[in-house]
């Protein structure tokens, strides 16, 4: 079985995004970029499934600028076997990404596609579900645990108020939540080895799908700033304040 | 415009998140509801009473009992033949189903809207709430998820919707429900509807200490209990306690952050609270930049004292 893992190059988790003064977007010039954290969890899960002997090959794919190669090399250094870059400088929306991924999945025929539940830049939380819909395959979103038995996969999902377990017939789509695993760091020898692993470059046009954007972003602004209030001296002063608010 | 709102429910009662989605939908046009479930008559009746609701479409079928996306999405796609916009609350169920509907309709979803600016124009948070984007859709039909804390809740009385049974394709046969484990909160209010929330961070050290310091205060205030992602990652509490961009988005009357430094991703989940109270021993902690009332103190002394004096 093959596992396909889409990864996205996004602003690093620790960088505070700055909104451009002209309202055209977020300033990404000279900002540290990394693999979307949820995608790292997806790569890790795919590798663990392979290490457990339940998959033969892990294929990382990214849709983005030439620099997304770095993100794919990170996936390869973690343990993915080969990578596909669908190179474009245009922003591709989740629906377009899902269409490209569907075309790749038709070629590669993976038993599982594991994706991050959302990217930390556009926070859409859509691509996995859309891919599942387009392929008419089941989806295990917000996964906490993934277990493969025969031709089905059991996914424990993080839901409001607790956990839900569903059983899906493979091929299936899984999206990762935070507690699924803790991604490994790539070791230096593995980073060196990753440079020699195959990385194919393609164009969106190769897949013959419509990826024209449907949404137009007309403005990006700072969120309303909350003003700091006051500090109180001690617990008694805090109690008085809380009582004034009608608490207790 | 005719809108269709997905009702959040557990086959017995209607979830609060539905009410915010109804308010958002009413800004677009006529509001119809969809209850997909099994033996869910009580939910349909409650839904019909929501103020401003026209029709309530009820799909009562064993295939919809657990609201599996594989089964519910095709039902919604069918119903969208005579509706212009589909709105789902940003609950885990809504987030699971809506994109599957959007792809089925070949529409780009607008996630987690904060406001309705026009027939096809909305605002939504990006970059963990560090920026707000205004987006305009060019799709013929709309698929939207609604952030519950961003809209007032529609009144649960005063409506007189017409209940109409509908049916869909049923079981897609590719997925099945196995089990559900809901966290035992006892009598504690649910995070997303609690009026007061007491939330703990990494400074609580471990699960026992979290329990020992946070729970008595929460019990005294009849508050919901939350946690930062750091506390969840460290294993102090389960993930459904998590408040933040990747957890729950809350906006209670009073949010008490204890031993929480105030990482961007946490602030994104609670900064719309009416009053924020912070207790932290680091006076430079970012949480104090958003707190209305701050106390610089060692939580291990301050929290028990506070619990006793309230």
Contacts between the chains, C-beta under 8 A, distances in Angstrom:
chain1	res1	chain2	res2	distance
A	11	B	127	7.1
A	16	B	130	6.6
A	16	B	264	6.1
A	17	B	127	4.2
A	17	B	130	4.7
A	17	B	131	6.2
A	19	B	130	7.6
A	19	B	131	4.9
A	26	B	126	7.5
A	26	B	127	6.0
A	26	B	130	7.9
A	26	B	131	5.6
A	93	B	108	5.2
A	94	B	99	7.2
A	94	B	108	7.2
A	94	B	109	7.4
A	95	B	102	6.9
A	95	B	103	6.5
A	95	B	106	7.5
A	95	B	107	7.5
A	95	B	108	4.7
A	95	B	109	7.7
A	98	B	103	6.2
A	118	B	246	7.8
A	120	B	127	7.2
A	120	B	128	6.3
A	120	B	245	7.8
A	121	B	126	6.7
A	121	B	127	6.1
A	122	B	126	5.5
A	123	B	111	6.8
A	123	B	112	6.9
A	123	B	125	6.5
A	123	B	126	5.6
A	123	B	127	7.2
A	123	B	128	6.8
A	123	B	245	7.1
A	124	B	109	7.2
A	124	B	111	5.0
A	125	B	95	5.4
A	125	B	99	7.4
A	125	B	111	5.9
A	125	B	112	7.9
A	126	B	98	8.0
A	126	B	99	3.9
A	126	B	102	7.0
A	126	B	109	5.4
A	126	B	111	6.5
A	127	B	99	7.7
A	128	B	99	7.8
A	129	B	69	6.7
A	129	B	96	6.6
A	129	B	97	7.8
A	129	B	98	7.7
A	129	B	99	3.6
A	129	B	100	4.7
A	129	B	103	7.2
A	130	B	99	4.9
A	130	B	100	7.1
A	130	B	102	6.5
A	130	B	103	3.9
A	130	B	109	8.0
A	131	B	103	7.8
A	132	B	69	7.7
A	132	B	70	7.8
A	132	B	100	6.4
A	133	B	73	6.3
A	133	B	99	7.3
A	133	B	100	4.2
A	133	B	101	7.8
A	133	B	102	7.9
A	133	B	103	3.7
A	133	B	104	5.3
A	134	B	103	5.3
A	136	B	174	7.9
A	137	B	174	6.7
A	138	B	70	5.2
A	138	B	172	7.9
A	138	B	174	4.4
A	138	B	175	3.9
A	139	B	69	5.9
A	139	B	70	7.1
A	139	B	96	7.3
A	139	B	100	7.1
A	139	B	175	7.7
A	141	B	69	7.6
A	141	B	92	7.9
A	141	B	95	7.4
A	141	B	96	5.0
A	142	B	92	6.2
A	142	B	95	8.0
A	142	B	96	7.6
A	144	B	239	7.3
A	154	B	178	6.7
A	157	B	92	7.5
A	158	B	92	7.1
A	158	B	239	5.4
A	158	B	240	7.0
A	159	B	92	4.3
A	159	B	93	7.3
A	159	B	180	7.8
A	159	B	240	7.9
A	160	B	91	5.3
A	160	B	92	4.9
A	160	B	93	7.6
A	160	B	192	7.4
A	160	B	240	7.0
A	160	B	248	7.6
A	161	B	182	5.0
A	161	B	183	6.1
A	161	B	190	7.0
A	161	B	240	5.9
A	162	B	180	6.7
A	162	B	181	5.1
A	162	B	182	3.9
A	162	B	183	4.7
A	162	B	238	7.8
A	162	B	240	5.8
A	163	B	180	7.1
A	163	B	181	4.8
A	164	B	66	7.7
A	164	B	177	7.4
A	164	B	179	7.5
A	164	B	180	4.8
A	164	B	181	7.9
A	165	B	177	7.8
A	165	B	178	4.0
A	165	B	179	4.8
A	165	B	180	7.3
A	166	B	68	6.9
A	166	B	175	5.7
A	166	B	176	6.7
A	166	B	177	5.9
A	166	B	178	6.1
A	167	B	175	6.9
A	167	B	176	5.0
A	167	B	178	5.4
A	168	B	174	6.8
A	168	B	175	4.9
A	169	B	173	7.9
A	169	B	174	4.9
A	169	B	175	7.1
A	177	B	239	7.1
A	178	B	229	7.2
A	178	B	232	7.4
A	178	B	233	7.1
A	178	B	239	6.6
A	178	B	242	7.9
A	178	B	246	6.1
A	179	B	232	7.5
A	179	B	233	7.9
A	179	B	239	5.3
A	213	B	108	7.6
A	214	B	107	7.1
A	214	B	108	3.7
A	214	B	137	6.3
A	214	B	138	5.4
A	214	B	139	5.1
A	215	B	108	5.4
A	215	B	110	6.8
A	215	B	135	4.8
A	215	B	136	6.9
A	215	B	137	5.6
A	215	B	138	7.3
A	216	B	135	6.8
A	216	B	136	4.7
A	216	B	138	6.8
A	217	B	133	5.2
A	217	B	134	6.9
A	217	B	135	5.3
A	218	B	121	7.3
A	218	B	134	4.9
A	218	B	135	7.1
A	218	B	136	5.7
A	219	B	133	7.3
A	219	B	134	4.3
A	220	B	126	7.3
A	220	B	131	5.2
A	220	B	132	7.1
A	220	B	133	5.1
A	220	B	134	7.6
A	221	B	131	6.9
A	221	B	132	5.3
A	221	B	134	7.7
A	222	B	131	6.8
A	222	B	132	7.5
A	223	B	125	7.3
A	223	B	129	6.0
A	223	B	130	6.9
A	223	B	131	7.0
A	223	B	132	5.3
A	223	B	271	7.9
A	226	B	271	5.6
A	226	B	276	7.8
A	226	B	289	7.9
A	226	B	290	4.6
A	228	B	288	6.2
A	228	B	289	5.0
A	228	B	290	6.7
A	228	B	291	6.5
A	228	B	294	7.7
A	229	B	276	7.9
A	229	B	291	6.0
A	229	B	292	3.5
A	229	B	293	5.7
A	229	B	294	6.9
A	230	B	292	7.7
A	230	B	293	6.7
A	230	B	294	7.2
A	231	B	283	7.8
A	231	B	288	7.1
A	231	B	293	7.8
A	231	B	294	4.3
A	231	B	295	6.9
A	231	B	296	6.3
A	232	B	293	6.1
A	232	B	294	7.0
A	232	B	295	5.4
A	234	B	295	7.5
A	234	B	297	7.5
A	235	B	295	7.1
A	235	B	297	7.3
A	235	B	302	5.4
A	235	B	305	4.5
A	235	B	306	5.3
A	235	B	309	6.4
A	236	B	309	7.0
A	237	B	295	7.9
A	238	B	277	7.3
A	238	B	279	7.8
A	238	B	293	6.6
A	238	B	295	5.1
A	238	B	302	7.9
A	238	B	306	6.4
A	239	B	306	6.6
A	239	B	309	4.7
A	239	B	310	6.0
A	241	B	277	7.9
A	241	B	293	5.1
A	242	B	254	7.5
A	242	B	277	7.2
A	242	B	293	7.8
A	242	B	310	6.7
A	243	B	310	7.9
A	245	B	253	7.8
A	245	B	254	6.2
A	245	B	275	6.0
A	247	B	196	6.4
A	247	B	221	6.3
A	247	B	254	5.6
A	247	B	310	7.4
A	248	B	220	6.7
A	248	B	221	5.9
A	248	B	310	4.1
